[in-house]
């Protein structure tokens, strides 16, 4: 699918304004760009949000993911339109606006809400056939980009060593061992909003990676942060305890969760480290403290064989 990138943002602003006015004719005018990256351009106008997805997004797969969100109310934010439309070569979807997590108030991070929503998602039957969850494929892209961008950087070798030690499914090179559990695919706190804003219930957003796969992948980012010392133990335990209390199937109901989490957490650590090193190299700057911690974790991982996930 070809894309006209320079014309996309103004066209998206015009479309979201039209959609917002159709929903609420007296809405206060003024579009706000929430994100403008190669993989997503997101614009808000009043209570309406338009998202232009990555240029290589598969139309049929995205349509299935959007439809799934519409059929899982109370877990995923439902779309405003039943299917994506094409605008300047990009697939565009429309959503109601919701209030995001406040990045300046870490003590209010809704870990319990995130865990509860994940447990509900993982226990839900897919409303129809959906594609595989895209988490491993996205991690593979991040590691490949690091190899292409910074093959000689001192941090590249430990990241690739940690990545190479993972089983094929976690590297996106083979089918996942779980092909039935519905997963979000890219869980982090930026994927939660309150709808209706500002005090409605928390819901999950961003269906680009939604699909069937290993549910532990959805717990892997906070697990990796905890293992790297970037997430306080009390916050990790709040998240894990809430997930278990709601019957989440990704980990055993009690006991050591790490045999189920080890491989996905390693994969997310390598992905995050790869992105961090690539970003630093492109900005021509040294790695910061957090980025060094991620690379150090990759170096440690490469020396210890990963556990097999529980099926």
C-alpha positions as CSV (number, residue, x, y, z in Angstrom):
1,X,0.0,0.0,0.0
2,X,1.6,3.3,-1.1
3,X,1.3,6.3,1.2
4,X,1.4,10.0,0.8
5,X,3.1,10.9,4.1
6,X,3.2,14.7,3.8
7,X,-0.5,15.0,3.1
8,X,-1.6,12.5,5.7
9,X,-1.6,14.6,8.8
10,X,-3.7,17.5,7.5
11,X,-6.1,15.1,5.8
12,X,-6.4,13.1,9.0
13,X,-7.2,16.3,10.9
14,X,-9.9,17.2,8.4
15,X,-11.4,13.7,8.7
16,X,-11.5,13.6,12.5
17,X,-13.0,17.1,12.5
18,X,-15.8,15.9,10.2
19,X,-16.4,12.8,12.3
20,X,-16.4,14.8,15.5
21,X,-18.9,17.3,14.2
22,X,-21.2,14.5,12.9
23,X,-21.3,13.1,16.4
24,X,-21.5,16.4,18.3
25,X,-22.3,19.4,16.1
26,X,-21.6,21.9,18.8
27,X,-18.2,20.4,19.7
28,X,-15.3,22.9,20.5
29,X,-13.0,23.0,17.5
30,X,-9.3,22.4,17.5
31,X,-7.5,19.2,16.5
32,X,-4.6,17.9,18.7
33,X,-2.0,15.5,17.3
34,X,-1.5,12.8,19.9
35,X,1.2,10.9,18.0
36,X,3.0,11.2,14.7
37,X,5.3,8.3,14.1
38,X,6.0,6.1,11.1
39,X,3.9,3.3,12.6
40,X,1.0,5.5,13.8
41,X,-0.4,9.0,13.4
42,X,-3.1,9.8,15.9
43,X,-5.3,12.9,15.9
44,X,-8.0,14.0,18.4
45,X,-10.8,16.4,17.7
46,X,-13.1,16.9,20.8
47,X,-14.4,13.5,21.7
48,X,-13.2,11.7,18.5
49,X,-9.8,10.2,17.8
50,X,-8.6,9.1,14.3
51,X,-5.6,6.7,14.0
52,X,-3.7,6.2,10.8
53,X,-2.1,2.8,11.1
54,X,1.3,1.7,9.9
55,X,1.7,1.7,6.1
56,X,2.2,-2.0,6.0
57,X,-0.8,-2.9,8.1
58,X,-2.8,-5.8,6.6
59,X,-6.4,-4.6,5.8
60,X,-8.1,-7.9,6.4
61,X,-6.2,-8.5,9.7
62,X,-6.8,-5.0,11.0
63,X,-10.5,-5.3,10.2
64,X,-10.7,-8.5,12.2
65,X,-9.0,-6.8,15.2
66,X,-11.2,-3.8,15.1
67,X,-14.3,-6.0,14.9
68,X,-13.0,-8.0,18.0
69,X,-12.7,-4.7,19.9
70,X,-16.4,-3.9,19.1
71,X,-17.5,-7.3,20.4
72,X,-15.6,-7.2,23.7
73,X,-17.1,-4.3,25.6
74,X,-15.8,-3.6,29.1
75,X,-12.4,-4.9,28.1
76,X,-11.4,-3.1,24.9
77,X,-12.4,0.4,23.8
78,X,-15.0,-0.1,21.1
79,X,-14.5,1.7,17.7
80,X,-16.8,4.3,16.3
81,X,-16.8,2.7,12.9
82,X,-17.0,-1.0,12.1
83,X,-14.1,-1.1,9.7
84,X,-10.9,0.8,8.7
85,X,-11.0,3.2,5.8
86,X,-8.2,4.3,3.5
87,X,-6.8,7.8,3.6
88,X,-3.6,8.7,1.6
89,X,-2.6,5.1,1.4
90,X,-3.0,4.5,5.1
91,X,-5.7,2.5,7.0
92,X,-7.6,4.8,9.4
93,X,-9.8,3.8,12.3
94,X,-12.0,6.1,14.5
95,X,-12.4,5.8,18.3
96,X,-14.0,7.7,21.2
97,X,-11.5,9.8,23.2
98,X,-10.6,8.4,26.7
99,X,-8.5,9.9,29.5
100,X,-5.0,8.3,29.5
101,X,-2.8,7.4,32.5
102,X,-1.2,10.4,34.0
103,X,2.6,10.0,33.4
104,X,3.4,12.6,36.1
105,X,1.6,10.6,38.8
106,X,3.4,7.2,39.0
107,X,1.8,6.4,42.3
108,X,-1.6,6.4,40.7
109,X,-0.6,3.9,38.0
110,X,-3.6,1.5,37.5
111,X,-1.7,-1.8,37.8
112,X,-4.7,-3.6,39.3
113,X,-6.9,-2.3,36.5
114,X,-4.4,-3.4,33.8
115,X,-4.1,-6.9,35.4
116,X,-7.9,-7.2,35.7
117,X,-8.5,-6.3,32.1
118,X,-5.8,-8.7,30.9
119,X,-7.2,-11.5,32.9
120,X,-10.7,-10.9,31.4
121,X,-9.2,-10.7,27.9
122,X,-7.3,-13.9,28.4
123,X,-10.4,-15.7,29.6
124,X,-12.6,-14.4,26.8
125,X,-13.3,-16.6,23.8
126,X,-12.3,-14.8,20.6
127,X,-15.6,-13.5,19.1
128,X,-14.4,-14.7,15.7
129,X,-11.2,-15.9,14.0
130,X,-8.4,-13.4,14.7
131,X,-4.8,-13.4,13.5
132,X,-1.9,-14.4,15.7
133,X,-0.8,-11.9,18.3
134,X,1.9,-9.7,16.8
135,X,4.2,-9.3,19.8
136,X,7.0,-11.7,18.7
137,X,7.0,-10.3,15.2
138,X,7.3,-6.7,16.5
139,X,10.2,-7.8,18.8
140,X,11.9,-9.4,15.8
141,X,11.6,-6.2,13.8
142,X,13.2,-4.1,16.6
143,X,16.2,-6.5,16.9
144,X,16.6,-6.5,13.1
145,X,16.6,-2.7,13.0
146,X,19.3,-2.6,15.7
147,X,21.4,-5.0,13.6
148,X,21.0,-2.8,10.5
149,X,21.5,0.5,12.3
150,X,24.3,-0.2,14.7
151,X,26.1,-3.5,13.9
152,X,29.3,-2.4,15.5
153,X,27.9,-0.7,18.7
154,X,29.2,-2.4,21.8
155,X,25.6,-2.9,23.1
156,X,24.5,-4.7,19.9
157,X,26.3,-8.0,20.6
158,X,24.7,-8.7,24.1
159,X,21.3,-7.8,22.8
160,X,21.6,-10.2,19.9
161,X,23.1,-12.9,22.1
162,X,20.1,-12.7,24.4
163,X,17.7,-12.7,21.4
164,X,19.4,-15.7,19.7
165,X,19.1,-17.8,22.9
166,X,15.3,-17.6,22.8
167,X,13.1,-20.3,21.3
168,X,11.9,-19.8,17.7
169,X,8.3,-18.8,18.6
170,X,9.5,-16.0,20.8
171,X,11.6,-14.6,17.9
172,X,8.6,-14.7,15.6
173,X,10.2,-17.5,13.6
174,X,7.7,-20.2,14.4
175,X,4.1,-20.6,15.5
176,X,3.4,-19.9,19.1
177,X,2.7,-22.8,21.4
178,X,-0.7,-21.3,22.3
179,X,-3.0,-20.7,19.4
180,X,-6.3,-20.1,21.2
181,X,-5.8,-17.5,24.0
182,X,-6.8,-14.0,23.1
183,X,-4.0,-11.6,23.9
184,X,-3.4,-7.8,23.6
185,X,0.1,-8.2,22.3
186,X,1.6,-4.8,23.4
187,X,0.6,-4.2,27.0
188,X,1.9,-1.1,28.8
189,X,0.2,1.6,30.8
190,X,-0.1,3.8,27.8
191,X,-2.6,1.3,26.5
192,X,-5.2,2.1,29.1
193,X,-7.7,4.9,29.1
194,X,-10.8,5.9,31.1
195,X,-13.9,6.1,29.0
196,X,-16.0,8.1,29.3
197,X,-13.4,10.6,30.3
198,X,-12.3,11.6,32.8
199,X,-13.6,9.1,35.4
200,X,-15.1,6.2,33.4
201,X,-13.9,2.6,33.8
202,X,-10.4,1.7,32.5
203,X,-10.3,0.0,29.1
204,X,-7.6,-1.4,26.9
205,X,-6.8,0.4,23.6
206,X,-4.7,-0.2,20.5
207,X,-5.7,-3.4,18.7
208,X,-2.8,-3.4,16.2
209,X,-1.2,-6.4,17.9
210,X,-4.3,-8.1,19.2
211,X,-4.6,-11.8,18.4
212,X,-4.2,-15.4,19.7
213,X,-1.0,-16.4,21.4
214,X,0.9,-17.0,24.6
215,X,-0.9,-14.9,27.3
216,X,2.3,-14.5,29.4
217,X,3.5,-12.1,26.6
218,X,1.0,-9.6,28.0
219,X,2.6,-9.8,31.4
220,X,6.2,-9.7,30.1
221,X,6.9,-6.0,29.9
222,X,6.2,-5.3,33.6
223,X,7.9,-8.6,34.5
224,X,11.0,-7.6,32.5
225,X,11.0,-4.1,34.1
226,X,10.8,-5.8,37.5
227,X,13.6,-8.2,36.7
228,X,15.8,-5.3,35.4
229,X,15.2,-3.3,38.5
230,X,13.2,-0.6,36.7
231,X,9.8,-1.4,38.3
232,X,9.5,-1.4,42.1
233,X,8.8,-4.9,43.6
234,X,5.6,-3.6,45.2
235,X,4.2,-2.4,41.9
236,X,5.0,-5.7,40.2
237,X,3.4,-7.7,43.0
238,X,0.3,-5.5,42.8
239,X,0.0,-6.3,39.2
240,X,0.7,-10.0,39.5
241,X,-1.6,-10.5,42.6
242,X,-4.5,-8.7,40.8
243,X,-4.0,-10.9,37.7
244,X,-4.1,-14.1,39.7
245,X,-7.1,-12.9,41.8
246,X,-9.1,-12.6,38.6
247,X,-8.2,-16.1,37.4
248,X,-5.7,-15.0,34.7
249,X,-4.4,-18.2,32.9
250,X,-0.9,-16.9,31.9
251,X,0.7,-18.0,35.2
252,X,-0.2,-20.6,37.9
253,X,-2.6,-19.5,40.6
254,X,0.1,-19.6,43.2
255,X,3.8,-20.4,43.5
256,X,6.6,-19.3,41.2
257,X,5.3,-17.5,38.1
258,X,8.7,-17.2,36.5
259,X,8.7,-20.5,34.5
260,X,5.8,-19.1,32.5
261,X,7.1,-15.6,32.3
262,X,10.8,-16.2,31.6
263,X,10.9,-16.5,27.8
264,X,8.4,-13.6,27.1
265,X,10.2,-11.4,29.6
266,X,13.5,-12.1,28.0
267,X,12.1,-11.3,24.6
268,X,10.6,-8.0,25.8
269,X,13.9,-7.1,27.4
270,X,15.8,-7.7,24.2
271,X,13.1,-5.8,22.2
272,X,13.2,-2.8,24.6
273,X,17.0,-2.8,24.7
274,X,17.2,-3.0,20.9
275,X,14.9,0.0,20.5
276,X,16.8,2.0,23.1
277,X,20.2,1.4,21.5
278,X,18.9,2.2,18.1
279,X,17.4,5.4,19.3
280,X,20.6,6.4,21.1
281,X,22.7,5.7,18.0
282,X,20.4,7.7,15.7
283,X,20.5,10.6,18.1
284,X,24.3,10.3,18.3
285,X,24.4,10.1,22.1
286,X,25.6,7.7,24.8
287,X,23.2,5.2,26.5
288,X,21.6,6.6,29.6
289,X,21.3,4.7,32.9
290,X,18.1,2.9,32.1
291,X,19.3,1.9,28.6
292,X,22.5,0.6,30.2
293,X,20.5,-1.5,32.6
294,X,18.6,-3.1,29.8
295,X,21.8,-4.0,27.9
296,X,23.3,-5.4,31.1
297,X,20.2,-7.5,31.6
298,X,20.6,-8.9,28.0
299,X,24.3,-9.7,28.9
300,X,23.1,-11.7,31.9
301,X,20.4,-13.4,30.0
302,X,22.7,-14.7,27.3
303,X,24.6,-16.7,29.9
304,X,21.6,-18.5,31.3
305,X,19.3,-20.8,29.3
306,X,15.7,-19.6,29.3
307,X,12.9,-21.7,30.8
308,X,10.3,-23.2,28.6
309,X,6.9,-21.6,29.0
310,X,4.0,-23.6,30.5
311,X,1.6,-24.6,27.8
